[in-house]
Amino acid sequence: MKKNLLCCALFGAMAMAQSASAQDFDDRWYISGGLGYNYQDRDRGTENDMFGTLGLGKFITPNWSIDGELNYQNPGFPGNDLLFSQYGASVDARYHFIKEGREWWPYVRMGLGVQMADEEYDNFPSPDSPGERDDSVLAANLGVGIQSDYDRVSIRGEFGTRVAFDDSSFVSPDSDHFVDLLASFTVLVKLGDLAEPVVPVEPPQQTCADLDDDGDGINNCDDKCPDSVAGQAIGPDGCPVPLTIDLKGVNFDFDKDTLRPEAETILAEAVSILQKYPQLKVEVAGHTDSVGSEQYNGACRSVAPRRCTTT
């Protein structure tokens, strides 16, 4: 049951770490190493001793960090050679009271873990004396501390307690848990470089060169007549210009009413211009060549065109 609770805590911490998305805070992974002093629960009858830690963690929000940590201590029994060692692992969440512009802040710690107890005890007069017990128990961590940040390195000073739910101890058979007090100093080294902040891309600002208020195809910067009417013939300065359709080259075959091939091309271009500017009024005029008598050539004006040229 105790190990199942620990597994749930570990998976919960991993899920929290994976849920972190694009960050606006320093979310680099860091490794940690610490030294401290363990004030042992008096019921054990063991001596107080130094302990060491090694961990891996990261911030998953601007205020919450998650750490996986290993610990080891080897306190002895006063007055005899019996051995007692503790080592274990925990997953701890810390809530940091961070204030903008300040390089240090307080925090609180809470976590769950498992502690291994390697305990020797006097089993006299048994020939197997001294006896030895090796067992794992569930442990809970609570603490407070102060953390300082210096870009690549951070420092923690912490005071807390670890409660080991151990009801199988031989040195203190009447106890079902032990409370150790822990004071520690930890250095954190961040891994990798801090990601560059994402700078929002400003949409390009429109200028007069991008606008054409009167829809005449000339941008506002170059348009000297911004109130031109749609459908007018417009010059490069945006102002209306006279439109001339030159039909020079529109000729009939000699003494016939059929157009020459090049004439059809010129007339097709004239039609496209007239379709583009339907409001234009046009006048069509024609004349004959100088071949033939005036009486014969006059037929162009009274009957069907024969030797006629139009302009």
LODREN-154082 format. One record per residue (C-alpha): x, y, z; residue in three letters. Coordinates in steps of 0.05 Angstrom, whole numbers, plus 5000, padded with zeros to 4 digits. Each point is the difference from the previous one (the first is absolute). Layout:
{X=X | Y=Y | Z=Z | resn=ALA} .
...
This chain:
{X=5000 | Y=5000 | Z=5000 | resn=MET} .
{X=5056 | Y=5048 | Z=5018 | resn=LYS} .
{X=5037 | Y=4986 | Z=4935 | resn=LYS} .
{X=4935 | Y=5010 | Z=4960 | resn=ASN} .
{X=4992 | Y=5069 | Z=5031 | resn=LEU} .
{X=5071 | Y=5017 | Z=4981 | resn=LEU} .
{X=4989 | Y=4978 | Z=4928 | resn=CYS} .
{X=4938 | Y=5044 | Z=4996 | resn=CYS} .
{X=5040 | Y=5059 | Z=5025 | resn=ALA} .
{X=5055 | Y=4988 | Z=4949 | resn=LEU} .
{X=4952 | Y=4994 | Z=4942 | resn=PHE} .
{X=4963 | Y=5062 | Z=5023 | resn=GLY} .
{X=5064 | Y=5040 | Z=5002 | resn=ALA} .
{X=5020 | Y=4976 | Z=4930 | resn=MET} .
{X=4932 | Y=5020 | Z=4972 | resn=ALA} .
{X=5007 | Y=5070 | Z=5030 | resn=MET} .
{X=5069 | Y=5007 | Z=4970 | resn=ALA} .
{X=4977 | Y=4978 | Z=4931 | resn=GLN} .
{X=4940 | Y=5047 | Z=5001 | resn=SER} .
{X=5045 | Y=5061 | Z=4999 | resn=ALA} .
{X=4995 | Y=5034 | Z=4931 | resn=SER} .
{X=5032 | Y=5062 | Z=4970 | resn=ALA} .
{X=5027 | Y=5038 | Z=5060 | resn=GLN} .
{X=5012 | Y=5071 | Z=5019 | resn=ASP} .
{X=5046 | Y=4979 | Z=5057 | resn=PHE} .
{X=5065 | Y=4962 | Z=5009 | resn=ASP} .
{X=4978 | Y=4927 | Z=4991 | resn=ASP} .
{X=5069 | Y=4970 | Z=4989 | resn=ARG} .
{X=5014 | Y=4933 | Z=5033 | resn=TRP} .
{X=5051 | Y=5004 | Z=5057 | resn=TYR} .
{X=5041 | Y=4951 | Z=5040 | resn=ILE} .
{X=5009 | Y=5011 | Z=5075 | resn=SER} .
{X=5048 | Y=4978 | Z=5053 | resn=GLY} .
{X=4994 | Y=5015 | Z=5074 | resn=GLY} .
{X=5028 | Y=4988 | Z=5069 | resn=LEU} .
{X=4962 | Y=5003 | Z=5065 | resn=GLY} .
{X=4993 | Y=4978 | Z=5072 | resn=TYR} .
{X=4950 | Y=4948 | Z=5022 | resn=ASN} .
{X=4972 | Y=5007 | Z=5070 | resn=TYR} .
{X=4976 | Y=4928 | Z=5012 | resn=GLN} .
{X=4936 | Y=4982 | Z=5036 | resn=ASP} .
{X=5018 | Y=4985 | Z=5072 | resn=ARG} .
{X=4958 | Y=4936 | Z=5000 | resn=ASP} .
{X=5051 | Y=4968 | Z=4954 | resn=ARG} .
{X=5056 | Y=5011 | Z=5048 | resn=GLY} .
{X=5047 | Y=5017 | Z=4943 | resn=THR} .
{X=5050 | Y=5057 | Z=4996 | resn=GLU} .
{X=4988 | Y=5063 | Z=4959 | resn=ASN} .
{X=5040 | Y=4998 | Z=4935 | resn=ASP} .
{X=5016 | Y=5036 | Z=4935 | resn=MET} .
{X=4963 | Y=4981 | Z=4937 | resn=PHE} .
{X=5007 | Y=5013 | Z=4925 | resn=GLY} .
{X=4951 | Y=5009 | Z=4943 | resn=THR} .
{X=5002 | Y=4996 | Z=4924 | resn=LEU} .
{X=4941 | Y=5021 | Z=4958 | resn=GLY} .
{X=4970 | Y=5021 | Z=4933 | resn=LEU} .
{X=4944 | Y=5051 | Z=4991 | resn=GLY} .
{X=4969 | Y=5058 | Z=4963 | resn=LYS} .
{X=4948 | Y=5055 | Z=5006 | resn=PHE} .
{X=4934 | Y=4979 | Z=4968 | resn=ILE} .
{X=4965 | Y=5067 | Z=5012 | resn=THR} .
{X=5027 | Y=5068 | Z=5021 | resn=PRO} .
{X=4990 | Y=4980 | Z=5074 | resn=ASN} .
{X=5001 | Y=4924 | Z=5003 | resn=TRP} .
{X=5061 | Y=4955 | Z=4994 | resn=SER} .
{X=5005 | Y=4924 | Z=5001 | resn=ILE} .
{X=5062 | Y=4963 | Z=5025 | resn=ASP} .
{X=5019 | Y=4926 | Z=5002 | resn=GLY} .
{X=5052 | Y=4991 | Z=5055 | resn=GLU} .
{X=5043 | Y=4945 | Z=5029 | resn=LEU} .
{X=5025 | Y=5004 | Z=5072 | resn=ASN} .
{X=5050 | Y=4961 | Z=5043 | resn=TYR} .
{X=5020 | Y=5002 | Z=5074 | resn=GLN} .
{X=5036 | Y=4951 | Z=5044 | resn=ASN} .
{X=4987 | Y=5015 | Z=5074 | resn=PRO} .
{X=5027 | Y=4952 | Z=5052 | resn=GLY} .
{X=4978 | Y=4976 | Z=5068 | resn=PHE} .
{X=5038 | Y=5033 | Z=5058 | resn=PRO} .
{X=5042 | Y=4954 | Z=5042 | resn=GLY} .
{X=5000 | Y=4939 | Z=4954 | resn=ASN} .
{X=5021 | Y=4977 | Z=4931 | resn=ASP} .
{X=4930 | Y=4987 | Z=4973 | resn=LEU} .
{X=4986 | Y=5032 | Z=4932 | resn=LEU} .
{X=4941 | Y=5040 | Z=4977 | resn=PHE} .
{X=4995 | Y=5031 | Z=4931 | resn=SER} .
{X=4945 | Y=5037 | Z=4964 | resn=GLN} .
{X=4994 | Y=5014 | Z=4926 | resn=TYR} .
{X=4942 | Y=5015 | Z=4955 | resn=GLY} .
{X=4967 | Y=5038 | Z=4944 | resn=ALA} .
{X=4944 | Y=5051 | Z=4998 | resn=SER} .
{X=4960 | Y=5044 | Z=4953 | resn=VAL} .
{X=4990 | Y=5070 | Z=5027 | resn=ASP} .
{X=4960 | Y=5060 | Z=4978 | resn=ALA} .
{X=5021 | Y=5070 | Z=5022 | resn=ARG} .
{X=4958 | Y=5062 | Z=4996 | resn=TYR} .
{X=5044 | Y=5062 | Z=4992 | resn=HIS} .
{X=4977 | Y=5068 | Z=5022 | resn=PHE} .
{X=5036 | Y=5037 | Z=4944 | resn=ILE} .
{X=4997 | Y=5075 | Z=4996 | resn=LYS} .
{X=5017 | Y=5038 | Z=4936 | resn=GLU} .
{X=5070 | Y=5030 | Z=5001 | resn=GLY} .
{X=5024 | Y=4961 | Z=5061 | resn=ARG} .
{X=5055 | Y=4947 | Z=4995 | resn=GLU} .
{X=4979 | Y=4962 | Z=5063 | resn=TRP} .
{X=4934 | Y=4976 | Z=5027 | resn=TRP} .
{X=4970 | Y=4953 | Z=5052 | resn=PRO} .
{X=4966 | Y=4934 | Z=4983 | resn=TYR} .
{X=4963 | Y=4941 | Z=5031 | resn=VAL} .
{X=5014 | Y=4927 | Z=4986 | resn=ARG} .
{X=4956 | Y=4938 | Z=5000 | resn=MET} .
{X=5012 | Y=4931 | Z=4973 | resn=GLY} .
{X=4997 | Y=4925 | Z=5006 | resn=LEU} .
{X=5053 | Y=4947 | Z=4995 | resn=GLY} .
{X=5027 | Y=4934 | Z=5023 | resn=VAL} .
{X=5054 | Y=4990 | Z=5053 | resn=GLN} .
{X=5042 | Y=4937 | Z=5008 | resn=MET} .
{X=5019 | Y=4983 | Z=5072 | resn=ALA} .
{X=5060 | Y=4954 | Z=5009 | resn=ASP} .
{X=4998 | Y=4986 | Z=5075 | resn=GLU} .
{X=5044 | Y=4956 | Z=5043 | resn=GLU} .
{X=4975 | Y=4979 | Z=5069 | resn=TYR} .
{X=5026 | Y=4959 | Z=5059 | resn=ASP} .
{X=4971 | Y=4930 | Z=4996 | resn=ASN} .
{X=5038 | Y=4969 | Z=5058 | resn=PHE} .
{X=5001 | Y=4943 | Z=5020 | resn=PRO} .
{X=4981 | Y=4977 | Z=4930 | resn=SER} .
{X=5060 | Y=4973 | Z=4960 | resn=PRO} .
{X=4977 | Y=5045 | Z=4943 | resn=ASP} .
{X=5012 | Y=5062 | Z=5043 | resn=SER} .
{X=5003 | Y=5055 | Z=4980 | resn=PRO} .
{X=4938 | Y=4997 | Z=4957 | resn=GLY} .
{X=4987 | Y=5043 | Z=4940 | resn=GLU} .
{X=4938 | Y=5030 | Z=4970 | resn=ARG} .
{X=4996 | Y=5029 | Z=4930 | resn=ASP} .
{X=4933 | Y=5031 | Z=4982 | resn=ASP} .
{X=4968 | Y=5056 | Z=4960 | resn=SER} .
{X=4948 | Y=5048 | Z=5027 | resn=VAL} .
{X=4958 | Y=5058 | Z=4974 | resn=LEU} .
{X=5025 | Y=5069 | Z=5019 | resn=ALA} .
{X=4970 | Y=5071 | Z=4995 | resn=ALA} .
{X=5041 | Y=5064 | Z=4995 | resn=ASN} .
{X=4979 | Y=5069 | Z=5024 | resn=LEU} .
{X=5045 | Y=5061 | Z=5003 | resn=GLY} .
{X=5013 | Y=5074 | Z=4989 | resn=VAL} .
{X=5060 | Y=5034 | Z=4969 | resn=GLY} .
{X=5030 | Y=5058 | Z=4962 | resn=ILE} .
{X=5027 | Y=4997 | Z=4929 | resn=GLN} .
{X=5046 | Y=5048 | Z=4964 | resn=SER} .
{X=5008 | Y=5002 | Z=4924 | resn=ASP} .
{X=5063 | Y=5019 | Z=4962 | resn=TYR} .
{X=4984 | Y=4984 | Z=4927 | resn=ASP} .
{X=5035 | Y=4932 | Z=4991 | resn=ARG} .
{X=5003 | Y=4983 | Z=5074 | resn=VAL} .
{X=4949 | Y=5002 | Z=5057 | resn=SER} .
{X=5010 | Y=4989 | Z=5075 | resn=ILE} .
{X=4951 | Y=4972 | Z=5051 | resn=ARG} .
{X=5002 | Y=5002 | Z=5075 | resn=GLY} .
{X=4946 | Y=4956 | Z=5031 | resn=GLU} .
{X=4973 | Y=4976 | Z=5066 | resn=PHE} .
{X=4949 | Y=4945 | Z=5003 | resn=GLY} .
{X=4976 | Y=4933 | Z=5025 | resn=THR} .
{X=4995 | Y=4929 | Z=4973 | resn=ARG} .
{X=4948 | Y=4954 | Z=5029 | resn=VAL} .
{X=5016 | Y=4926 | Z=4989 | resn=ALA} .
{X=4939 | Y=4955 | Z=5010 | resn=PHE} .
{X=5039 | Y=4941 | Z=5030 | resn=ASP} .
{X=4963 | Y=4952 | Z=5046 | resn=ASP} .
{X=5051 | Y=4943 | Z=4995 | resn=SER} .
{X=5060 | Y=5029 | Z=5036 | resn=SER} .
{X=5037 | Y=4954 | Z=5048 | resn=PHE} .
{X=5035 | Y=5056 | Z=5038 | resn=VAL} .
{X=4933 | Y=5034 | Z=5014 | resn=SER} .
{X=4945 | Y=4947 | Z=4992 | resn=PRO} .
{X=4946 | Y=5044 | Z=5032 | resn=ASP} .
{X=5006 | Y=5055 | Z=4946 | resn=SER} .
{X=4962 | Y=5001 | Z=4935 | resn=ASP} .
{X=5035 | Y=5061 | Z=4971 | resn=HIS} .
{X=5063 | Y=5041 | Z=5009 | resn=PHE} .
{X=5009 | Y=5075 | Z=4990 | resn=VAL} .
{X=5069 | Y=5025 | Z=4979 | resn=ASP} .
{X=5018 | Y=5073 | Z=4996 | resn=LEU} .
{X=5043 | Y=5021 | Z=4941 | resn=LEU} .
{X=5041 | Y=5063 | Z=4987 | resn=ALA} .
{X=5034 | Y=5003 | Z=4932 | resn=SER} .
{X=5037 | Y=5044 | Z=4949 | resn=PHE} .
{X=4991 | Y=4983 | Z=4926 | resn=THR} .
{X=5031 | Y=5025 | Z=4935 | resn=VAL} .
{X=4960 | Y=4995 | Z=4935 | resn=LEU} .
{X=5035 | Y=5003 | Z=4932 | resn=VAL} .
{X=4955 | Y=5014 | Z=4940 | resn=LYS} .
{X=5009 | Y=4960 | Z=4937 | resn=LEU} .
{X=5003 | Y=5032 | Z=4931 | resn=GLY} .
{X=4988 | Y=5071 | Z=4979 | resn=ASP} .
{X=4939 | Y=5041 | Z=5015 | resn=LEU} .
{X=4954 | Y=5004 | Z=4940 | resn=ALA} .
{X=4996 | Y=5067 | Z=4965 | resn=GLU} .
{X=4936 | Y=5037 | Z=5015 | resn=PRO} .
{X=4949 | Y=4998 | Z=4944 | resn=VAL} .
{X=4992 | Y=5070 | Z=4972 | resn=VAL} .
{X=4930 | Y=5010 | Z=4970 | resn=PRO} .
{X=5003 | Y=5019 | Z=4927 | resn=VAL} .
{X=4966 | Y=5066 | Z=4987 | resn=GLU} .
{X=4955 | Y=4999 | Z=4938 | resn=PRO} .
{X=5027 | Y=5045 | Z=4945 | resn=PRO} .
{X=4972 | Y=5070 | Z=5004 | resn=GLN} .
{X=4962 | Y=5024 | Z=4938 | resn=GLN} .
{X=5025 | Y=5062 | Z=4965 | resn=THR} .
{X=4971 | Y=5043 | Z=4945 | resn=CYS} .
{X=5038 | Y=4955 | Z=4951 | resn=ALA} .
{X=4955 | Y=4941 | Z=5022 | resn=ASP} .
{X=4934 | Y=5038 | Z=4992 | resn=LEU} .
{X=4957 | Y=5019 | Z=4941 | resn=ASP} .
{X=4939 | Y=5035 | Z=5027 | resn=ASP} .
{X=4967 | Y=5017 | Z=4933 | resn=ASP} .
{X=5015 | Y=4933 | Z=4969 | resn=GLY} .
{X=5033 | Y=5028 | Z=4937 | resn=ASP} .
{X=5062 | Y=4956 | Z=5005 | resn=GLY} .
{X=5045 | Y=5056 | Z=5023 | resn=ILE} .
{X=5024 | Y=4998 | Z=5073 | resn=ASN} .
{X=4983 | Y=5058 | Z=5046 | resn=ASN} .
{X=5073 | Y=5023 | Z=5001 | resn=CYS} .
{X=5002 | Y=5012 | Z=4925 | resn=ASP} .
{X=4927 | Y=5018 | Z=4990 | resn=ASP} .
{X=4993 | Y=5075 | Z=4987 | resn=LYS} .
{X=4925 | Y=4993 | Z=4986 | resn=CYS} .
{X=4974 | Y=4958 | Z=5058 | resn=PRO} .
{X=4928 | Y=5011 | Z=4981 | resn=ASP} .
{X=5001 | Y=4972 | Z=4929 | resn=SER} .
{X=4937 | Y=4964 | Z=4977 | resn=VAL} .
{X=5002 | Y=4926 | Z=4986 | resn=ALA} .
{X=5003 | Y=4985 | Z=4926 | resn=GLY} .
{X=5039 | Y=5061 | Z=4980 | resn=GLN} .
{X=5064 | Y=4994 | Z=4961 | resn=ALA} .
{X=5054 | Y=5015 | Z=5052 | resn=ILE} .
{X=5071 | Y=5022 | Z=4989 | resn=GLY} .
{X=5061 | Y=4980 | Z=5042 | resn=PRO} .
{X=4986 | Y=5058 | Z=5048 | resn=ASP} .
{X=4930 | Y=4976 | Z=5014 | resn=GLY} .
{X=4965 | Y=5055 | Z=4962 | resn=CYS} .
{X=4952 | Y=4990 | Z=4941 | resn=PRO} .
{X=5032 | Y=5006 | Z=4931 | resn=VAL} .
{X=4970 | Y=5006 | Z=4931 | resn=PRO} .
{X=4994 | Y=4932 | Z=4966 | resn=LEU} .
{X=5017 | Y=4994 | Z=4927 | resn=THR} .
{X=4989 | Y=4936 | Z=4961 | resn=ILE} .
{X=5045 | Y=5001 | Z=4939 | resn=ASP} .
{X=4970 | Y=4959 | Z=4943 | resn=LEU} .
{X=5058 | Y=5015 | Z=4954 | resn=LYS} .
{X=5012 | Y=4938 | Z=4958 | resn=GLY} .
{X=4927 | Y=4978 | Z=4997 | resn=VAL} .
{X=4994 | Y=4991 | Z=4925 | resn=ASN} .
{X=4956 | Y=4962 | Z=4951 | resn=PHE} .
{X=5026 | Y=4959 | Z=4943 | resn=ASP} .
{X=5005 | Y=5040 | Z=4936 | resn=PHE} .
{X=4933 | Y=5010 | Z=4967 | resn=ASP} .
{X=4967 | Y=4951 | Z=5051 | resn=LYS} .
{X=4961 | Y=5003 | Z=5065 | resn=ASP} .
{X=5043 | Y=4949 | Z=5037 | resn=THR} .
{X=5048 | Y=5021 | Z=5055 | resn=LEU} .
{X=5073 | Y=4984 | Z=4996 | resn=ARG} .
{X=5027 | Y=4951 | Z=5054 | resn=PRO} .
{X=5040 | Y=5054 | Z=5037 | resn=GLU} .
{X=4938 | Y=5043 | Z=5003 | resn=ALA} .
{X=4962 | Y=4947 | Z=5039 | resn=GLU} .
{X=5055 | Y=5000 | Z=5054 | resn=THR} .
{X=4996 | Y=5076 | Z=5007 | resn=ILE} .
{X=4924 | Y=4999 | Z=5005 | resn=LEU} .
{X=5001 | Y=4945 | Z=5053 | resn=ALA} .
{X=5045 | Y=5043 | Z=5043 | resn=GLU} .
{X=4953 | Y=5059 | Z=4990 | resn=ALA} .
{X=4941 | Y=4956 | Z=5022 | resn=VAL} .
{X=5035 | Y=4980 | Z=5065 | resn=SER} .
{X=5012 | Y=5074 | Z=5016 | resn=ILE} .
{X=4928 | Y=5017 | Z=4987 | resn=LEU} .
{X=4977 | Y=4943 | Z=5045 | resn=GLN} .
{X=5046 | Y=5024 | Z=5056 | resn=LYS} .
{X=4972 | Y=5071 | Z=4995 | resn=TYR} .
{X=4927 | Y=4991 | Z=4980 | resn=PRO} .
{X=4984 | Y=5073 | Z=5015 | resn=GLN} .
{X=5044 | Y=5025 | Z=4943 | resn=LEU} .
{X=4967 | Y=5033 | Z=4940 | resn=LYS} .
{X=5035 | Y=4987 | Z=4935 | resn=VAL} .
{X=4996 | Y=5027 | Z=4929 | resn=GLU} .
{X=5020 | Y=4957 | Z=4941 | resn=VAL} .
{X=5023 | Y=5034 | Z=4935 | resn=ALA} .
{X=5027 | Y=4971 | Z=4936 | resn=GLY} .
{X=5029 | Y=5021 | Z=4933 | resn=HIS} .
{X=5020 | Y=4970 | Z=4935 | resn=THR} .
{X=5067 | Y=4996 | Z=4967 | resn=ASP} .
{X=5019 | Y=5044 | Z=4941 | resn=SER} .
{X=4992 | Y=4946 | Z=4947 | resn=VAL} .
{X=4940 | Y=5008 | Z=4954 | resn=GLY} .
{X=4953 | Y=5057 | Z=4982 | resn=SER} .
{X=4965 | Y=5042 | Z=5051 | resn=GLU} .
{X=4933 | Y=4975 | Z=4975 | resn=GLN} .
{X=5022 | Y=4927 | Z=5010 | resn=TYR} .
{X=5030 | Y=5013 | Z=5068 | resn=ASN} .
{X=4937 | Y=5035 | Z=5024 | resn=GLY} .
{X=4967 | Y=4933 | Z=5001 | resn=ALA} .
{X=5034 | Y=4989 | Z=5068 | resn=CYS} .
{X=4953 | Y=5050 | Z=5029 | resn=ARG} .
{X=4936 | Y=4980 | Z=4965 | resn=SER} .
{X=5003 | Y=4926 | Z=4987 | resn=VAL} .
{X=5047 | Y=4946 | Z=5026 | resn=ALA} .
{X=5073 | Y=5014 | Z=5015 | resn=PRO} .
{X=5044 | Y=4980 | Z=4943 | resn=ARG} .
{X=5068 | Y=5034 | Z=4998 | resn=ARG} .
{X=4991 | Y=5028 | Z=5069 | resn=CYS} .
{X=5045 | Y=5013 | Z=5060 | resn=THR} .
{X=4974 | Y=5016 | Z=5070 | resn=THR} .
{X=5033 | Y=5039 | Z=5057 | resn=THR} .
